[in-house]
């Protein structure tokens, strides 16, 4: 019986640790408030001089569409630099911005 209790406590600790790590993921909603297709979206914590990989991969975000973004980079930061690239032929240039994504919970890119 004592061995079973030790295994049960170890299992609970394992699952609790997994929940805590998952809670550190930064989740926010990105909305395309422009009239152009958003083809690439990059993020990087403030102070890091390189952009992370394109969040969309092969996907795009059409005008008026929204998507839930999860940044699971293991960092405990809320302030991110963001870079937005639009479809070729669009009248919009590449745009950058910096936001505290923990406070906002959502971000809308405008023209």
GULO-287853 format. One line per field, with one value per atom (N, C-alpha, C): residue in three letters; atom name; x, y, z. Coordinates in Angstrom, 2 decimals. Layout:
# GULO-287853
type (ALA, ...)
atom (CA, ...)
px (X, ...)
py (Y, ...)
pz (Z, ...)
# end
This chain:
# GULO-287853
type (UNK, UNK, UNK, UNK, UNK, UNK, UNK, UNK, UNK, UNK, UNK, UNK, UNK, UNK, UNK, UNK, UNK, UNK, UNK, UNK, UNK, UNK, UNK, UNK, UNK, UNK, UNK, UNK, UNK, UNK, UNK, UNK, UNK, UNK, UNK, UNK, UNK, UNK, UNK, UNK, UNK, UNK, UNK, UNK, UNK, UNK, UNK, UNK, UNK, UNK, UNK, UNK, UNK, UNK, UNK, UNK, UNK, UNK, UNK, UNK, UNK, UNK, UNK, UNK, UNK, UNK, UNK, UNK, UNK, UNK, UNK, UNK, UNK, UNK, UNK, UNK, UNK, UNK, UNK, UNK, UNK, UNK, UNK, UNK, UNK, UNK, UNK, UNK, UNK, UNK, UNK, UNK, UNK, UNK, UNK, UNK, UNK, UNK, UNK, UNK, UNK, UNK, UNK, UNK, UNK, UNK, UNK, UNK, UNK, UNK, UNK, UNK, UNK, UNK, UNK, UNK, UNK, UNK, UNK, UNK, UNK, UNK, UNK, UNK, UNK, UNK, UNK, UNK, UNK, UNK, UNK, UNK, UNK, UNK, UNK, UNK, UNK, UNK, UNK, UNK, UNK, UNK, UNK, UNK, UNK, UNK, UNK, UNK, UNK, UNK, UNK, UNK, UNK, UNK, UNK, UNK, UNK, UNK, UNK, UNK, UNK, UNK, UNK, UNK, UNK, UNK, UNK, UNK, UNK, UNK, UNK, UNK, UNK, UNK, UNK, UNK, UNK, UNK, UNK, UNK, UNK, UNK, UNK, UNK, UNK, UNK, UNK, UNK, UNK, UNK, UNK, UNK, UNK, UNK, UNK, UNK, UNK, UNK, UNK, UNK, UNK, UNK, UNK, UNK, UNK, UNK, UNK, UNK, UNK, UNK, UNK, UNK, UNK, UNK, UNK, UNK, UNK, UNK, UNK, UNK, UNK, UNK, UNK, UNK, UNK, UNK, UNK, UNK, UNK, UNK, UNK, UNK, UNK, UNK, UNK, UNK, UNK, UNK, UNK, UNK, UNK, UNK, UNK, UNK, UNK, UNK, UNK, UNK, UNK, UNK, UNK, UNK, UNK, UNK, UNK, UNK, UNK, UNK, UNK, UNK, UNK, UNK, UNK, UNK, UNK, UNK, UNK, UNK, UNK, UNK, UNK, UNK, UNK, UNK, UNK, UNK, UNK, UNK, UNK, UNK, UNK, UNK, UNK, UNK, UNK, UNK, UNK, UNK, UNK, UNK, UNK, UNK, UNK, UNK, UNK, UNK, UNK, UNK, UNK, UNK, UNK, UNK, UNK, UNK, UNK, UNK, UNK, UNK, UNK, UNK, UNK, UNK, UNK, UNK, UNK, UNK, UNK, UNK, UNK, UNK, UNK, UNK, UNK, UNK, UNK, UNK, UNK, UNK, UNK, UNK, UNK, UNK, UNK)
atom (N, CA, C, N, CA, C, N, CA, C, N, CA, C, N, CA, C, N, CA, C, N, CA, C, N, CA, C, N, CA, C, N, CA, C, N, CA, C, N, CA, C, N, CA, C, N, CA, C, N, CA, C, N, CA, C, N, CA, C, N, CA, C, N, CA, C, N, CA, C, N, CA, C, N, CA, C, N, CA, C, N, CA, C, N, CA, C, N, CA, C, N, CA, C, N, CA, C, N, CA, C, N, CA, C, N, CA, C, N, CA, C, N, CA, C, N, CA, C, N, CA, C, N, CA, C, N, CA, C, N, CA, C, N, CA, C, N, CA, C, N, CA, C, N, CA, C, N, CA, C, N, CA, C, N, CA, C, N, CA, C, N, CA, C, N, CA, C, N, CA, C, N, CA, C, N, CA, C, N, CA, C, N, CA, C, N, CA, C, N, CA, C, N, CA, C, N, CA, C, N, CA, C, N, CA, C, N, CA, C, N, CA, C, N, CA, C, N, CA, C, N, CA, C, N, CA, C, N, CA, C, N, CA, C, N, CA, C, N, CA, C, N, CA, C, N, CA, C, N, CA, C, N, CA, C, N, CA, C, N, CA, C, N, CA, C, N, CA, C, N, CA, C, N, CA, C, N, CA, C, N, CA, C, N, CA, C, N, CA, C, N, CA, C, N, CA, C, N, CA, C, N, CA, C, N, CA, C, N, CA, C, N, CA, C, N, CA, C, N, CA, C, N, CA, C, N, CA, C, N, CA, C, N, CA, C, N, CA, C, N, CA, C, N, CA, C, N, CA, C, N, CA, C, N, CA, C, N, CA, C, N, CA, C, N, CA, C, N, CA, C, N, CA, C, N, CA, C, N, CA, C, N, CA, C, N, CA, C)
px (0.83, 0.00, 0.87, 1.98, 2.87, 3.48, 3.83, 4.40, 3.39, 2.13, 1.08, 0.91, 0.96, 0.84, 2.00, 3.23, 4.39, 4.23, 3.75, 3.54, 2.45, 1.39, 0.31, 0.82, 1.60, 2.16, 3.09, 3.91, 4.82, 4.04, 2.96, 2.14, 1.49, 0.96, 0.33, 1.37, 2.56, 3.63, 4.02, 4.10, 4.46, 3.42, 2.15, 1.10, 0.99, 1.20, 1.17, 2.31, 3.49, 4.63, 4.33, 3.68, 3.32, 2.31, 1.40, 0.41, 1.07, 2.01, 2.70, 3.49, 4.20, 4.98, 4.05, 2.90, 1.95, 1.37, 1.21, 0.63, 1.54, 2.83, 3.76, 3.62, 2.89, 2.67, 1.92, 2.33, 1.67, 0.66, -0.61, -1.68, -2.39, -2.56, -3.31, -3.97, -4.93, -5.63, -5.07, -4.72, -4.24, -5.34, -5.71, -6.74, -6.15, -6.47, -6.05, -7.14, -6.91, -7.86, -7.56, -6.78, -6.45, -7.29, -7.09, -7.78, -6.85, -5.70, -4.71, -4.46, -3.96, -3.63, -2.31, -2.31, -1.10, -0.41, 0.76, 1.42, 2.42, 3.07, 4.09, 3.95, 4.15, 4.09, 5.25, 6.11, 7.28, 7.20, 7.69, 7.79, 9.19, 9.53, 10.80, 10.69, 11.14, 11.10, 11.90, 11.42, 12.14, 13.56, 14.53, 15.93, 16.66, 15.92, 16.53, 16.63, 17.80, 18.03, 17.70, 17.17, 16.80, 15.32, 14.68, 13.29, 13.22, 12.22, 11.95, 11.38, 11.09, 10.51, 9.14, 8.72, 7.39, 6.34, 5.51, 4.48, 3.47, 3.15, 2.14, 2.61, 3.91, 4.38, 3.86, 3.06, 2.51, 1.13, 0.58, -0.74, -0.66, -1.79, -1.92, -3.14, -3.26, -4.41, -5.09, -6.26, -6.99, -7.57, -8.01, -8.63, -9.82, -9.85, -10.94, -10.85, -9.91, -9.79, -9.00, -9.25, -8.53, -7.96, -6.91, -6.30, -5.74, -5.85, -5.26, -3.80, -2.92, -1.48, -0.98, -0.18, 0.46, 1.96, 2.60, 4.06, 4.53, 5.06, 5.50, 7.01, 7.67, 9.13, 9.82, 9.05, 9.62, 10.12, 9.98, 10.42, 9.30, 9.69, 8.71, 8.62, 8.46, 8.36, 7.02, 6.57, 5.30, 5.49, 6.61, 6.84, 7.54, 6.85, 7.36, 7.39, 8.45, 8.48, 7.74, 7.00, 6.25, 6.52, 6.59, 6.80, 5.75, 5.10, 4.01, 4.39, 4.22, 4.48, 3.20, 2.91, 1.67, 1.95, 0.89, 1.02, 1.67, 2.40, 3.04, 1.96, 2.22, 1.24, 0.31, 0.42, -0.38, 0.16, -0.69, -0.23, 0.35, 0.50, 1.02, 2.48, 3.28, 4.68, 4.79, 5.96, 6.24, 6.12, 5.44, 5.15, 5.72, 6.23, 6.69, 6.02, 5.92, 5.34, 5.86, 5.75, 6.12, 4.93, 4.55, 3.41, 3.67, 3.00, 2.94, 1.74, 1.97, 0.89, 0.15, 0.74, 0.04, -1.09, -0.87, -1.88, -3.00, -2.67, -3.68, -4.58, -4.02, -4.79, -5.19, -5.12, -5.40, -4.66, -4.47, -3.80, -4.42, -4.76, -5.31, -4.33, -3.92, -3.05, -3.97, -3.70, -4.49, -3.65, -4.32, -3.62, -3.08)
py (-1.19, 0.00, 1.26, 1.23, 2.38, 2.65, 1.59, 1.74, 2.38, 2.02, 2.59, 4.09, 4.49, 5.90, 6.71, 6.17, 6.86, 7.03, 6.00, 6.10, 7.13, 7.16, 8.11, 9.55, 9.79, 11.13, 11.51, 10.60, 10.87, 11.21, 10.49, 10.76, 12.13, 12.49, 13.80, 14.90, 14.73, 15.73, 15.87, 14.76, 14.80, 15.58, 15.28, 15.98, 17.44, 17.76, 19.15, 19.93, 19.34, 20.01, 20.27, 19.33, 19.52, 20.65, 20.77, 21.84, 23.19, 23.25, 24.50, 24.94, 24.04, 24.38, 24.86, 24.21, 24.59, 25.98, 26.33, 27.62, 28.77, 28.53, 29.56, 29.92, 29.14, 29.46, 30.78, 31.62, 32.90, 32.71, 32.94, 32.74, 34.07, 34.45, 35.66, 35.48, 36.35, 36.31, 37.39, 36.99, 37.93, 38.11, 39.37, 39.65, 40.51, 40.16, 40.93, 41.95, 43.21, 44.28, 45.06, 44.48, 45.15, 44.56, 45.11, 44.59, 43.70, 43.34, 42.51, 41.22, 40.22, 38.93, 39.06, 38.65, 38.63, 37.29, 37.33, 36.09, 35.56, 36.45, 36.03, 36.84, 36.14, 36.79, 36.25, 37.14, 36.78, 37.43, 36.75, 37.33, 37.12, 37.93, 37.81, 38.57, 38.00, 38.75, 40.04, 41.11, 42.39, 42.15, 42.71, 42.56, 41.45, 40.58, 39.54, 40.11, 40.05, 40.73, 39.92, 38.72, 37.89, 37.54, 37.43, 37.00, 35.49, 35.01, 33.58, 33.14, 31.85, 31.34, 31.97, 31.96, 32.45, 31.63, 32.30, 31.62, 30.91, 31.48, 30.90, 29.66, 29.51, 28.41, 28.60, 27.66, 27.75, 28.42, 28.72, 29.33, 30.84, 31.46, 32.92, 33.34, 34.66, 35.18, 36.23, 35.89, 36.76, 37.98, 38.96, 40.17, 39.82, 40.40, 40.17, 38.88, 38.01, 36.73, 36.89, 35.96, 35.91, 34.52, 34.46, 33.17, 33.25, 32.15, 32.08, 31.68, 32.47, 32.23, 31.76, 30.71, 30.25, 30.35, 31.12, 31.20, 30.33, 29.18, 28.20, 28.10, 29.24, 29.26, 29.06, 28.85, 28.60, 29.85, 30.99, 32.23, 32.78, 33.53, 34.15, 35.64, 35.99, 37.38, 37.64, 38.86, 39.24, 40.22, 40.93, 41.96, 41.34, 41.42, 40.83, 41.87, 41.80, 42.51, 41.64, 42.26, 41.53, 42.14, 41.27, 41.72, 41.07, 41.90, 41.47, 41.71, 40.69, 40.82, 40.47, 41.26, 41.11, 40.56, 40.07, 39.45, 40.41, 39.83, 40.61, 41.33, 42.56, 43.35, 44.13, 43.89, 44.64, 46.06, 46.98, 48.35, 48.56, 47.48, 47.58, 47.14, 47.92, 47.57, 46.64, 46.00, 45.22, 46.15, 45.68, 46.48, 45.80, 46.59, 46.04, 46.79, 46.13, 46.73, 45.97, 46.58, 45.95, 46.07, 44.96, 44.95, 44.04, 44.36, 43.46, 42.56, 41.37, 40.49, 39.85, 39.85, 39.33, 40.28, 41.56, 42.56, 42.66, 42.55, 42.79, 41.58, 40.39, 39.19, 39.05, 40.17, 40.14, 41.30, 41.17, 42.23, 42.27, 43.48, 43.66, 44.50, 43.98, 44.74, 45.57, 46.88, 47.80, 48.36, 48.90, 49.56, 50.89)
pz (0.00, 0.00, 0.00, 0.76, 0.83, -0.55, -1.28, -2.62, -3.56, -3.45, -4.28, -4.00, -2.74, -2.38, -2.95, -2.92, -3.46, -4.96, -5.65, -7.09, -7.41, -6.60, -6.81, -6.63, -5.59, -5.35, -6.49, -6.97, -8.07, -9.34, -9.59, -10.78, -10.70, -9.54, -9.37, -9.56, -9.00, -9.16, -10.62, -11.34, -12.76, -13.56, -13.35, -14.09, -13.68, -12.43, -11.98, -12.61, -12.71, -13.35, -14.82, -15.49, -16.89, -17.06, -16.13, -16.18, -15.96, -15.04, -14.77, -15.99, -16.63, -17.83, -18.94, -19.07, -20.12, -19.85, -18.58, -18.23, -18.64, -18.86, -19.27, -20.75, -21.52, -22.92, -23.02, -23.95, -24.19, -25.31, -25.02, -25.99, -26.21, -27.47, -27.80, -29.16, -29.46, -30.73, -31.64, -32.86, -33.87, -34.90, -35.17, -36.16, -37.27, -38.49, -39.65, -39.96, -39.55, -39.77, -41.04, -41.93, -43.20, -44.33, -45.51, -46.71, -47.53, -46.95, -47.65, -46.89, -47.61, -47.00, -46.25, -44.99, -44.17, -44.42, -45.04, -45.46, -44.45, -43.70, -42.74, -41.45, -40.33, -39.03, -38.20, -37.76, -36.97, -35.60, -34.59, -33.25, -32.72, -31.75, -31.06, -29.75, -28.65, -27.40, -27.55, -26.92, -26.95, -26.45, -27.17, -26.78, -27.53, -28.23, -29.05, -30.46, -31.06, -32.33, -33.57, -33.42, -34.56, -34.46, -35.63, -35.66, -35.51, -34.81, -34.72, -36.08, -36.24, -37.49, -37.73, -38.99, -39.36, -38.62, -37.85, -37.05, -37.94, -39.11, -39.98, -40.72, -40.94, -41.76, -43.17, -43.67, -45.03, -45.05, -43.89, -43.81, -44.02, -44.23, -44.36, -43.54, -43.32, -42.59, -43.48, -43.95, -44.86, -44.17, -44.96, -44.39, -43.50, -42.31, -41.37, -40.59, -40.90, -40.20, -38.90, -37.98, -36.71, -36.51, -35.71, -35.38, -33.97, -33.24, -31.90, -32.06, -31.51, -31.59, -30.23, -30.21, -28.98, -29.17, -28.30, -28.29, -27.13, -27.46, -26.45, -26.48, -26.26, -26.35, -25.00, -23.94, -22.63, -21.92, -22.55, -21.92, -21.03, -20.04, -19.13, -19.42, -20.68, -21.07, -21.73, -21.66, -22.27, -23.42, -23.42, -24.44, -25.65, -26.77, -28.01, -29.12, -29.94, -31.20, -32.20, -33.10, -34.11, -35.47, -36.47, -37.85, -38.73, -39.55, -40.42, -41.87, -42.70, -44.14, -44.89, -45.92, -46.68, -48.07, -48.71, -50.03, -51.02, -51.94, -53.00, -53.80, -54.15, -54.88, -53.97, -52.66, -51.71, -51.61, -51.22, -51.03, -49.63, -48.86, -47.49, -47.43, -46.72, -46.51, -45.30, -45.17, -43.97, -42.77, -41.74, -40.56, -39.33, -38.38, -37.11, -35.97, -34.82, -33.63, -32.42, -31.25, -29.98, -29.05, -28.42, -27.51, -26.32, -25.21, -24.06, -24.31, -24.82, -25.25, -24.08, -22.88, -21.71, -21.30, -21.46, -21.07, -22.09, -23.37, -24.40, -24.64, -24.70, -24.98, -26.44, -27.18, -28.61, -29.27, -30.58, -31.32, -32.71, -33.16, -34.50, -35.31, -36.45, -37.37, -38.26, -38.33, -39.14, -40.27, -41.27, -42.37, -41.91)
# end
